[in-house]
Amino acid sequence: MTAFQRLCLLACAVIFGLIVLGGVVRATDSGLGCPDWPRCHGSLIPKWEKHTLIEYSHRLTASVAGVLVLAVLIGAWRSYRRVPAILYPAALAFVLIIFQAWLGRETVVRELPEEIVTLHLAIALTTFSVLVTLTAATFALEHPAPRPAVGPGFGRLAVLAVATAFLLALLGAYVAGAGYGLACGGWPLCNGEALPSAGGASVQIAYHHRTVALLLGIVLVGLAWLGWRARAKAPLEATLAGAALALFLVQSLVGAANVWTRLAAEASAAHLALATLLWLVLAYLNIRVHRLHLLLPLSSHEAPARLARAPH
């Protein structure tokens, strides 16, 4: 494994941790633990207080993520500038992380509006998927893999699954940001009804979140079934489809625990962590099935030589 590949993997890991830590910030109501930006209570050194330290740790992790993504871009430019499948995603990830930092500022300055909170998560998940695609491209330079032997139905369900998971995550972020987490009392029914007949926007949005979750579950059952049937020819894809379904089932129980525990911080944070892990599995599954890391040219006349010169 080259140093650049290790750097890409580290950047992915830190971005994953950053998203999870953002969930901890939200679950513990620490979003305004540092009410100003970029300082915290007017100082670079925060007060020794729970909510302040949680929010400040999120900012520090974001800073580390920004430095790592910049390092990825520099490494891509130095060693793979003629490999578009590596250089262009690295540049896009850097642009996204800068935009993400600005959104983080706006979230604090505007005192946590749910629309910006939701967009903040959307950009984080997008940045994460771009980095995962980039990392897959770096490994494809050394070990190009053939197209997985799965049918077109599996590929279509994989796309539908990742799109639905993305929508579900954003709806969840909006529900949490708007304070609608308990608008649907009880689980699996919403205020004692399968189809709520009363309630304002809070109930309807919370109910739609559950509806999209049900749709995702149905899609994942179908995806896992098709994966199981193709397991002999595409064992990794079958495993990823099965893992996605298992993660979804656990996440559903954690989602129910959010209601049962009246949004306990541990349940809320675990819910987003599992959602992010599910997104990772589905994103990587689509990268493999649809060869997204090869949409841009991977081969160039300098690629083998530059790979050989890359530090190990």
Secondary structure by P-SEA (a helix, b strand, c coil): ccaaaaaaaaaaaaaaaaaaaaaaaaaacccccccccccccccccccccaaaaaaaaaaaaaaaaaaaaaaaaaaaaaccccccccaaaaaaaaaaaaaaaaaaaaaaaacccaaaaaaaaaaaaaaaaaaaaaaaaaaaaccccccccccaaaaaaaaaaaaaaaaaaaaaaaaaaaccccccccccccccccccccccaaaaaaaaaaaaaaaaaaaaaaaaaaaaaaccccaaaaaaaaaaaaaaaaaaaaaaaaaaacccaaaaaaaaaaaaaaaaaaaaaaaaaccccccccccccaaaaaaaaccc
